[in-house]
Amino acid sequence: MDTKKFSMIDEGFTCQVCGSKVKPLSYTARDHCPNCLSSIHIDIYPGDRACTCLGILEPIDVEKGKKDTWKIVYRCSKCGEIKKNKMALDDNYDLILKIMSKDV
C-alpha cells in the first residue's frame, strides 16, 4: 500500500451484506464489517472513495502482512478485482479461522 495515497476515513456504517450497525474503529480507518468481514468496492486507493464499481468485496483468504499484521483478501463480486484490507481487532475471529481453513 502506498501510504501517500491513504486517506484516513474512519466512519460507521450499516453493512450491506449482514445488516450490522458498524461503529468507527477510532485507531485506524474502518474498511469492512467486523461481523461478516465484507466490504464495498468504493476505493481505488484506501479512503479515496473514487471507485464507481460498488460491488461487494467478499472475503476469500487471510494472509500474513508486514510485521505482526494480517490482511483479509477480497474478491469483488461485480468486477472480480482482488483487494486486501488489514484485519481489525474486533473482527469475527471464528469467521477468520473458517476462511483460513478454506471452509467458506
C-alpha positions in Angstrom: 0.0 0.0 0.0 1.3 3.4 -0.9 0.9 5.4 2.3 1.0 8.7 0.3 -2.3 7.6 -1.2 -4.0 6.7 2.0 -6.9 8.8 3.2 -7.9 8.4 6.8 -11.7 7.9 6.8 -13.0 6.2 10.0 -16.7 6.2 9.9 -19.6 4.0 11.0 -22.0 2.4 8.5 -24.7 -0.3 8.1 -23.3 -3.4 6.5 -25.0 -4.0 3.1 -24.4 -7.8 3.5 -25.4 -8.7 7.0 -27.2 -5.5 8.2 -24.9 -5.0 11.2 -24.5 -1.4 12.6 -20.7 -0.9 12.4 -19.0 1.7 14.6 -15.8 3.5 13.7 -12.6 1.9 14.9 -11.0 5.0 16.5 -7.4 3.8 15.9 -7.4 3.4 12.1 -9.8 3.6 9.2 -12.8 1.2 9.3 -13.0 -0.5 5.9 -15.0 -3.7 6.4 -17.7 -5.2 8.6 -16.3 -6.9 11.7 -19.3 -9.3 11.7 -19.3 -10.8 8.2 -15.9 -9.3 7.1 -17.4 -8.0 3.9 -16.7 -4.6 2.4 -17.9 -2.5 -0.5 -15.6 -1.7 -3.5 -15.6 2.0 -3.1 -11.9 2.9 -3.0 -9.2 2.9 -5.7 -6.6 3.8 -3.0 -7.6 3.4 0.7 -10.1 6.0 1.8 -10.3 7.9 -1.6 -14.0 6.8 -2.3 -13.1 7.1 -6.0 -14.2 3.7 -7.3 -17.5 3.6 -9.1 -17.8 -0.3 -9.0 -19.6 -0.5 -5.7 -19.6 -4.3 -5.8 -19.5 -6.4 -2.6 -15.9 -7.3 -1.6 -16.2 -10.9 -0.4 -13.5 -12.3 2.0 -11.8 -15.2 0.2 -8.5 -15.6 2.2 -6.3 -14.3 5.0 -2.6 -13.7 4.6 0.3 -12.5 6.8 1.1 -8.9 6.3 4.1 -6.9 7.3 5.4 -7.3 10.9 2.6 -8.7 13.1 -0.3 -7.8 10.9 -2.8 -10.0 9.0 -4.8 -9.0 5.9 -8.1 -10.2 4.6 -8.1 -10.9 0.9 -11.2 -9.9 -1.0 -12.6 -10.6 -4.5 -15.2 -8.1 -5.8 -18.4 -9.9 -6.7 -19.1 -7.4 -9.5 -15.7 -6.8 -11.3 -13.5 -9.6 -9.9 -10.7 -7.3 -8.6 -8.7 -8.6 -5.7 -8.2 -6.2 -2.8 -6.6 -6.5 0.7 -7.5 -4.9 4.0 -5.8 -5.1 7.4 -7.7 -7.1 10.0 -9.3 -5.1 12.8 -9.1 -6.1 16.5 -12.9 -6.6 16.7 -13.1 -8.8 13.6 -15.1 -12.1 13.8 -12.3 -14.4 14.7 -14.4 -17.6 14.1 -15.1 -16.5 10.6 -11.4 -15.6 10.0 -10.4 -19.1 11.1 -13.1 -20.5 8.8 -11.7 -18.5 5.8 -8.1 -19.5 6.7 -9.2 -23.2 6.6 -10.9 -22.6 3.2 -14.1 -23.8 4.7 -16.3 -21.0 3.3 
